[in-house]
Amino acid sequence: MSIRTSILATLCLVATSGCATVYESAADEVGSATIFDSAGDEVGSARLYSLAGEVTISVSLDGLPEGTHAVHLHTTGSCTASDFTSAGGHLNPGGNQHGTRNPMGAHLGDMPNAQVSADGIGTMSTILRGNSETVLPQIFDQDGTAVVVHAGPDDYRSDPAGDAGSRIACGVIARS
């Protein structure tokens, strides 16, 4: 194989691989959100996938301050307030306390922190608690659900919100 053919083959492989994971390629996309900061600038996206009864959310961030940021699902699909309080509290249909490290937790909306690099880029992906038959009706209920990014990290135990600080970005999840 010539060098030119080898380079072309490599470029084709890279171009066709895209950004989707193997899971995302096999799963059905069931919802998505565009995430905006308080200035109205797009700073990320979230995608919900369903596969074999599980629901996974993948969040990509671009343009947020460097550091660790809590990412939660909030009970109302509204990002209209400048401080994003219109999104309500954490999605918590089970009436649990907050946090994966709290013996009385966790909320359905409790998710891992996202680490944002110095260039403003970060990701987070997790399988939501429950199965698609129970999780999806909660997310796509009458008033919807929002993905909210907080200024600081979630400590995974402080009720009701993990001591994560103010809300700095928000997106409303829409059914795909």
N, C-alpha and C positions, 0 to 999 in steps of 0.2 A: 504494500500500500504506500502510495506516495505521501509526502508530507502534506501536500495540499488536500488530498483526500482525507487524511487523518484529521486535519484541522476542520474540514467541512463536517465530517462525521461527529466530531466533538461539539461543534456549534449546533448541529441539528439535535443532538441529545439534550443539550442545555436548553435550547429553545422549546422543545416539546415537553420537558419536565415540569415547567411552570413552577408555581409556588404551592400547589396543593400537596398535602401529605397523602400517603397511601390511604389512611382512614377517610380523609375528606373526599378522595376520589371514589371510594366504595360507598360512602354514606349519601343519604339524601339531604340536601340543604333544605331546612324547614323554616328558617327565618334569618333576618339580617338587620343590622342597624348601622347607620353612619353616625359617628361620634363627633360632637362639636364642643369647642371650649366656650367660655362665656363671651368671647368676642365674636362668636359665630364662625370661627375658622374650623375647618375639618381637621381633626387630629387623630382619626382612627376609624376602625370598623370592627363590627362583631358579626360572627356567623354562627348559626345554630345548625347542627347536623344530627340526624337520627340514623342509627344503625343497630340492628339486633336488639331493639327495645331500650337502648341507651340514648341519652341526649348529651351531646358535647357542645361546648361553646368555645370558640377561638376568637381572641381579641388581638388586633394589631393596632399599635399606637405609633404615631409619628408627629412630633412637634410638641411634646409635653416636657416639663422640666425633668432633668436628670434625677434619678432616685427611685425609691420603692413606693409604689402607689397601690392602694387598695382598689379592687374592682368588684363591684357588687351588682346584683340584679335588684332593682327597686320596684315597688308594688304598683306604680302608676306609670303608664306610657306617656309621660309629659315632661318636656325639658324647657318649658316656656319661661319659668322664673330664672332671673339672671344668676341666682345661686343654686339653681337646679333643685330647690326644695319642692317644686311641683311634682317631682318624681316620687314623693312620699318616702316611707321607710323601706327597709329591706323586705324583699319578697319572702314571706314567712307563713305559708298556709298551715303549717303544723303547730304554730304558736310556740315554737322553741325559743330558747335564748340564743344570743349571738355567739358564733365562733366554733371552729372545728376543734379547738382545745378546751372548750367549755363543756363540762359534763352534762349540761342542760341544753346544749346546742346540737345542731347548727340550723340556721335558716336555709331555705332553698337558695336564697340569694347570696349566701356566703361563698366566696370563691378565693382562689389563691391570689396573692399580690403579683403585680407586674413589675419587673425591673426595667426601668427606662435608662438607656445609656446616655452618655454625654452628647450624642448627636440627636437625642430626642426620640429614639426608636426603642420600642419594647413590645413584648408579646405575652400572652397568657392563654392557656388552654386547659380545660378541665372537663371531666364528666360530671354532670349535674346529679344530685342525689335523687333517687327515684327512677322510675321508668318512663318511657315516652307517653304511656297512657295516663300517667298522673302529672308529669311535669309540663307537657305541652298545653293542656287546658289551663293550667295556672299562669303560664306565660302569655297565652293568647286569650285571656279572659276579657270581659267587657271593657275594662279601662286600660288594658295593655300592660306592658312592662318596659322599664328603661334599664339600660346599662349605664352605670355611673362610675366614674373614676374619681378617686379622692386625692387630696394633696399629699397625704402621708400613707404609711403602711398600716395594714390591719394587724392588730396584735393577736387575732384569732381567739380572743376570750372575753374582752370587755363588752358587756351588754349595754346598749342595743346595737352599736355600730363599729366596735373594734378599735375605738379611739383613733380613727383614720383621718381625722381632720375634715376640712371643708371639701365641698364637691367642686371639682375643677373641669369636668367634662361629662357630657351626657349624650345618649342616643336612644331613640325609641325603636324597639324591636318590631319589625313588620314581618308578617308571614310571607314566605317565598312562594 
